[in-house]
């Protein structure tokens, strides 16, 4: 099972690599404007935002839904290829791709945690980052036409679906989620400063995830070098995920404030020095803090303060990565269309806004005498 799970993460995050790094460039070369690209890439986060609310309403993520999601993911990748020249059909294909991928990962995550336990999970999950890097390094050498990236997308979704189907088939036949009834103690309105900080942080990544490849190459950075920048960011992410244990023993709120402030500084560097390779690599080194450490601290903090822990993680995924990713993609698309030079200024402002929200949330908690 360990080999199967490692293989799944490898291919699943290889899909993510193709999707984030190459598809924006493909769409740009197909004459899509930045606003259209932003809308297309906002579709998947929108799906991620909506789906958790459906499961709260009673929808059950069982093996039948999981296998259907595998089929949807594969067929939508084919539809992505067939509809590449039409904005509306491409948008629809992307929505279904988002549905499939959003349903698959939480199901496999549960199997991983049940099979491996928390201690071994991280080392298996690292294969996803390895897949992300390798597909970037391989595809950049083969990307002589837009069709090559789409062929990779179809192949990787097919392989991922096969491996995931086998994992589900041989996994222990029991309910994937423990049906423990817990009182919902999550109030988004009461805790709006906390959730606004988390959302603004993810919104700041809209420019990076959806337009960094285009932004870098438009500023004279070669596609090869841009891929090296992406890969370096993933490498430092892996290192942080592996060694961050001691840091997470500290005050998690202070870590969240520190990482959001550093992220604002990171995006400002990308804006101020878009053609300086050394500074761009330094900015990518900060990915260890702005993604890996922030993500782990946020999940750990929500786990600590809320009693309904599973629902807290669903909200974190849906609201932060879903709504935050959706808003960030739309904002980045409009800004790059109208004021391309200031794309990462907007990201820096959003990240600093996240810092301020979390700072005031910390002050509120301190006044109440709570961590």
C-alpha positions as CSV (number, residue, x, y, z in Angstrom):
1,X,0.0,0.0,0.0
2,X,2.9,2.4,0.7
3,X,4.1,2.1,-2.9
4,X,0.6,2.6,-4.3
5,X,0.1,5.7,-2.1
6,X,3.5,7.1,-3.0
7,X,2.7,6.5,-6.7
8,X,-0.7,8.2,-6.4
9,X,0.8,11.3,-4.8
10,X,3.5,11.4,-7.4
11,X,1.1,11.4,-10.3
12,X,-1.6,13.5,-8.7
13,X,0.7,16.4,-8.0
14,X,2.4,15.9,-11.4
15,X,-1.1,16.9,-12.7
16,X,-1.0,20.0,-10.5
17,X,2.5,20.8,-11.9
18,X,1.3,20.7,-15.5
19,X,-1.9,22.6,-14.6
20,X,-0.2,25.4,-12.7
21,X,3.1,25.8,-14.5
22,X,2.3,25.1,-18.2
23,X,-1.4,25.5,-18.8
24,X,-1.4,29.3,-18.2
25,X,1.4,29.6,-20.8
26,X,-0.5,27.4,-23.2
27,X,-3.6,29.5,-22.9
28,X,-1.6,32.7,-23.3
29,X,-0.1,31.3,-26.6
30,X,-3.6,30.4,-27.7
31,X,-4.5,34.1,-27.6
32,X,-6.5,34.0,-24.3
33,X,-6.2,37.3,-22.5
34,X,-5.2,37.6,-18.8
35,X,-8.8,38.2,-17.7
36,X,-10.0,35.0,-19.5
37,X,-7.1,33.0,-18.0
38,X,-8.0,34.3,-14.6
39,X,-11.7,33.3,-15.0
40,X,-10.7,29.8,-16.2
41,X,-8.4,29.3,-13.3
42,X,-11.0,30.6,-10.9
43,X,-13.3,27.7,-11.7
44,X,-11.4,25.0,-9.8
45,X,-11.2,27.0,-6.5
46,X,-14.9,27.8,-6.9
47,X,-15.7,24.1,-7.0
48,X,-13.4,23.6,-4.0
49,X,-15.3,26.3,-2.1
50,X,-18.8,24.8,-2.9
51,X,-18.2,21.1,-2.4
52,X,-17.6,21.1,1.4
53,X,-21.0,22.8,2.0
54,X,-22.6,20.0,0.0
55,X,-21.0,17.4,2.3
56,X,-22.2,19.3,5.3
57,X,-25.7,19.1,3.8
58,X,-25.6,15.3,3.8
59,X,-23.7,14.3,0.6
60,X,-21.5,11.3,1.5
61,X,-18.0,10.7,0.0
62,X,-18.1,7.0,-0.5
63,X,-16.4,4.6,-2.9
64,X,-19.1,5.1,-5.6
65,X,-18.7,8.9,-5.5
66,X,-14.9,8.4,-5.5
67,X,-14.9,6.2,-8.6
68,X,-17.3,8.6,-10.4
69,X,-14.9,11.4,-9.5
70,X,-12.0,9.4,-11.1
71,X,-14.0,9.0,-14.3
72,X,-14.9,12.7,-14.3
73,X,-11.3,13.8,-13.8
74,X,-10.1,11.7,-16.8
75,X,-12.9,12.5,-19.2
76,X,-12.6,16.2,-18.4
77,X,-8.9,16.2,-19.2
78,X,-9.8,14.8,-22.7
79,X,-12.5,17.5,-22.9
80,X,-9.9,20.1,-22.0
81,X,-7.9,19.0,-25.0
82,X,-10.8,19.0,-27.4
83,X,-12.2,22.4,-26.2
84,X,-8.9,24.3,-26.0
85,X,-9.8,26.8,-28.6
86,X,-13.2,27.7,-27.2
87,X,-13.4,29.8,-24.0
88,X,-16.8,28.6,-22.7
89,X,-16.4,24.9,-23.4
90,X,-12.9,25.0,-21.9
91,X,-14.3,26.7,-18.8
92,X,-16.8,24.0,-18.5
93,X,-14.2,21.3,-18.9
94,X,-12.1,23.0,-16.2
95,X,-15.0,23.0,-13.8
96,X,-15.4,19.3,-14.1
97,X,-11.7,18.7,-13.8
98,X,-11.9,20.7,-10.6
99,X,-14.8,18.6,-9.4
100,X,-12.9,15.3,-10.0
101,X,-9.7,16.4,-8.4
102,X,-11.4,18.1,-5.4
103,X,-13.2,14.8,-4.5
104,X,-10.3,12.5,-5.0
105,X,-7.6,14.0,-2.7
106,X,-9.6,14.0,0.6
107,X,-10.7,10.4,0.1
108,X,-7.1,9.2,-0.5
109,X,-5.9,11.4,2.4
110,X,-8.2,9.5,4.8
111,X,-6.9,6.2,3.5
112,X,-3.3,7.4,3.9
113,X,-3.8,8.5,7.5
114,X,-5.7,5.3,8.4
115,X,-3.1,3.1,6.8
116,X,0.2,4.9,7.6
117,X,-0.6,7.0,10.6
118,X,0.6,10.6,11.1
119,X,4.3,9.8,11.5
120,X,4.8,8.1,8.2
121,X,2.2,10.2,6.2
122,X,4.6,13.1,5.6
123,X,7.3,11.0,4.1
124,X,4.8,9.4,1.6
125,X,3.3,12.8,0.8
126,X,6.7,14.1,-0.2
127,X,6.5,12.0,-3.4
128,X,3.8,14.5,-4.6
129,X,6.4,17.3,-4.4
130,X,8.9,15.1,-6.3
131,X,6.3,14.5,-9.0
132,X,5.6,18.2,-9.3
133,X,9.3,19.0,-9.8
134,X,10.0,16.1,-12.2
135,X,7.1,16.8,-14.5
136,X,8.2,20.5,-14.7
137,X,11.8,19.5,-15.5
138,X,10.8,17.0,-18.2
139,X,8.0,18.9,-19.8
140,X,10.0,22.1,-20.2
141,X,12.3,20.1,-22.5
142,X,9.5,18.7,-24.6
143,X,7.2,21.7,-24.8
144,X,7.5,22.5,-28.4
145,X,3.7,22.9,-28.9
146,X,0.7,23.4,-26.7
147,X,-0.5,19.9,-27.5
148,X,2.4,18.3,-25.6
149,X,1.2,19.8,-22.3
150,X,-2.3,18.6,-22.9
151,X,-1.0,15.1,-23.8
152,X,0.8,15.1,-20.4
153,X,-2.4,16.2,-18.7
154,X,-4.4,13.3,-20.2
155,X,-1.8,10.7,-19.5
156,X,-1.3,11.8,-15.9
157,X,-5.0,11.9,-15.1
158,X,-5.4,8.5,-16.6
159,X,-2.5,7.0,-14.6
160,X,-3.7,8.8,-11.4
161,X,-7.2,7.4,-11.9
162,X,-5.9,3.8,-12.3
163,X,-3.7,3.9,-9.2
164,X,-6.4,5.6,-7.1
165,X,-8.9,3.0,-8.2
166,X,-6.6,0.2,-7.1
167,X,-6.0,1.9,-3.8
168,X,-9.7,2.2,-3.1
169,X,-10.3,-1.4,-4.2
170,X,-7.8,-3.0,-1.8
171,X,-8.3,-0.6,1.1
172,X,-10.0,-1.8,4.2
173,X,-13.7,-2.0,3.6
174,X,-15.1,0.4,6.1
175,X,-16.5,3.9,6.2
176,X,-13.6,6.3,5.3
177,X,-14.7,8.9,7.9
178,X,-15.6,8.3,11.5
179,X,-19.1,9.5,12.0
180,X,-18.6,11.2,15.3
181,X,-21.3,13.8,15.9
182,X,-19.6,16.9,17.1
183,X,-21.2,20.2,17.9
184,X,-20.3,22.9,15.3
185,X,-18.4,25.5,17.3
186,X,-17.1,27.3,14.2
187,X,-18.6,30.8,13.7
188,X,-17.2,32.6,10.7
189,X,-18.8,35.9,11.7
190,X,-17.5,35.9,15.3
191,X,-14.0,34.8,14.1
192,X,-14.0,36.9,11.0
193,X,-10.5,38.4,11.6
194,X,-8.9,34.9,11.7
195,X,-10.7,33.7,8.6
196,X,-10.1,36.9,6.7
197,X,-6.4,36.6,7.4
198,X,-6.3,33.0,6.1
199,X,-8.3,34.0,3.0
200,X,-6.3,37.1,2.2
201,X,-3.1,35.0,2.5
202,X,-4.4,32.6,-0.2
203,X,-5.7,35.4,-2.3
204,X,-2.2,36.8,-2.5
205,X,-1.1,33.6,-4.2
206,X,-3.4,34.2,-7.1
207,X,-0.7,36.1,-9.0
208,X,1.9,33.4,-8.3
209,X,-0.1,30.3,-9.0
210,X,-1.8,31.5,-12.2
211,X,0.5,34.1,-13.7
212,X,4.1,33.6,-12.5
213,X,5.2,31.6,-15.5
214,X,3.7,34.3,-17.9
215,X,5.0,37.2,-15.7
216,X,8.5,35.8,-15.6
217,X,8.8,35.0,-19.3
218,X,7.3,38.4,-20.2
219,X,10.1,40.0,-18.2
220,X,12.8,38.2,-20.2
221,X,13.3,35.1,-18.0
222,X,13.6,32.0,-20.1
223,X,11.0,29.2,-19.7
224,X,13.8,26.9,-18.6
225,X,14.9,29.3,-15.8
226,X,11.3,29.8,-14.8
227,X,10.9,26.1,-14.3
228,X,14.0,26.0,-12.2
229,X,12.5,28.8,-10.1
230,X,9.4,26.7,-9.6
231,X,11.4,23.6,-8.8
232,X,13.6,25.4,-6.3
233,X,10.5,26.7,-4.5
234,X,9.2,23.1,-4.2
235,X,12.6,21.9,-2.9
236,X,12.6,24.4,0.0
237,X,9.0,23.5,0.6
238,X,10.0,19.8,1.0
239,X,12.8,20.7,3.3
240,X,10.5,22.8,5.5
241,X,7.8,20.1,5.7
242,X,10.4,17.6,6.8
243,X,12.1,19.7,9.5
244,X,9.4,22.1,10.7
245,X,8.3,20.0,13.7
246,X,10.3,22.0,16.3
247,X,9.0,25.3,15.0
248,X,5.4,24.2,15.3
249,X,5.9,23.7,19.1
250,X,6.0,27.5,19.4
251,X,3.2,30.0,19.4
252,X,1.2,29.2,16.2
253,X,-0.4,32.7,16.0
254,X,3.0,34.3,16.0
255,X,4.1,31.9,13.2
256,X,1.1,32.9,11.2
257,X,1.8,36.6,11.6
258,X,5.5,36.1,10.7
259,X,4.8,34.0,7.6
260,X,2.2,36.4,6.2
261,X,4.5,39.4,6.8
262,X,7.4,37.6,5.0
263,X,5.0,36.7,2.2
264,X,4.2,40.4,1.7
265,X,7.9,41.0,1.5
266,X,8.4,38.1,-1.0
267,X,5.8,39.4,-3.4
268,X,7.3,42.9,-3.3
269,X,10.6,41.5,-4.3
270,X,9.1,39.8,-7.3
271,X,7.5,43.1,-8.3
272,X,10.6,45.2,-7.7
273,X,13.2,42.9,-9.3
274,X,11.4,40.8,-12.0
275,X,14.5,40.4,-14.1
276,X,17.0,39.7,-11.3
277,X,17.6,35.9,-11.2
278,X,19.4,35.9,-7.8
279,X,16.6,37.9,-6.1
280,X,13.9,35.7,-7.7
281,X,15.6,32.6,-6.4
282,X,15.8,34.3,-2.9
283,X,12.1,35.1,-3.2
284,X,11.4,31.4,-4.0
285,X,13.4,30.3,-1.0
286,X,10.7,32.1,1.1
287,X,8.2,29.6,-0.2
288,X,9.4,27.4,2.7
289,X,7.8,30.0,5.0
290,X,4.9,31.5,3.0
291,X,3.5,28.1,2.0
292,X,4.9,25.1,3.9
293,X,5.2,26.7,7.4
294,X,2.1,28.8,7.1
295,X,0.0,25.9,5.9
296,X,1.1,23.6,8.7
297,X,0.7,26.3,11.4
298,X,-2.8,27.2,10.1
299,X,-4.0,23.6,10.1
300,X,-2.5,23.0,13.6
301,X,-4.0,26.2,15.0
302,X,-7.5,25.4,13.7
303,X,-7.2,21.9,15.1
304,X,-6.3,23.3,18.5
305,X,-9.0,26.0,18.9
306,X,-12.1,24.2,17.4
307,X,-13.8,21.2,18.9
308,X,-15.3,20.1,15.5
309,X,-11.9,19.4,14.0
310,X,-12.9,17.7,10.8
311,X,-15.3,20.5,9.9
312,X,-12.6,23.1,10.7
313,X,-10.3,21.4,8.1
314,X,-13.1,21.3,5.6
315,X,-13.7,25.0,6.0
316,X,-10.0,25.7,5.8
317,X,-9.8,23.9,2.5
318,X,-13.1,25.3,1.1
319,X,-12.9,28.9,2.3
320,X,-9.2,29.5,2.3
321,X,-8.0,27.6,-0.8
322,X,-11.4,27.6,-2.5
323,X,-12.8,31.1,-2.0
324,X,-9.4,32.6,-1.5
325,X,-8.0,30.9,-4.6
326,X,-11.0,31.9,-6.6
327,X,-10.8,35.6,-5.6
328,X,-7.1,35.7,-6.0
329,X,-7.3,34.3,-9.6
330,X,-9.9,36.8,-10.6
331,X,-8.1,39.7,-9.1
332,X,-4.8,38.7,-10.6
333,X,-6.4,38.2,-14.1
334,X,-7.9,41.7,-14.1
335,X,-4.8,43.4,-12.7
336,X,-2.5,41.7,-15.2
337,X,-4.8,42.6,-18.0
338,X,-4.9,46.3,-17.0
339,X,-1.7,47.0,-15.0
340,X,0.6,44.1,-15.6
341,X,3.7,45.7,-14.0
342,X,1.8,46.0,-10.7
343,X,0.6,42.4,-10.5
344,X,2.7,41.4,-7.5
345,X,2.1,44.8,-5.8
346,X,-1.4,43.6,-5.4
347,X,-0.2,40.3,-4.0
348,X,2.0,42.1,-1.5
349,X,-0.9,44.3,-0.4
350,X,-3.1,41.2,0.1
351,X,-0.5,39.4,2.1
352,X,0.1,42.4,4.3
353,X,-3.7,42.6,4.8
354,X,-3.5,39.0,6.0
355,X,-0.8,40.0,8.5
356,X,-3.0,42.8,9.8
357,X,-6.1,40.6,10.2
358,X,-4.1,38.0,12.1
359,X,-2.4,40.6,14.2
360,X,-5.8,42.0,15.4
361,X,-7.1,38.5,15.9
362,X,-4.1,37.8,18.2
363,X,-4.8,41.0,20.1
364,X,-8.5,40.0,20.5
365,X,-7.5,36.6,21.8
366,X,-5.0,38.1,24.2
367,X,-7.6,40.4,25.6
368,X,-9.9,37.4,26.2
369,X,-7.0,35.6,27.9
370,X,-6.9,32.9,25.2
371,X,-4.1,31.6,23.0
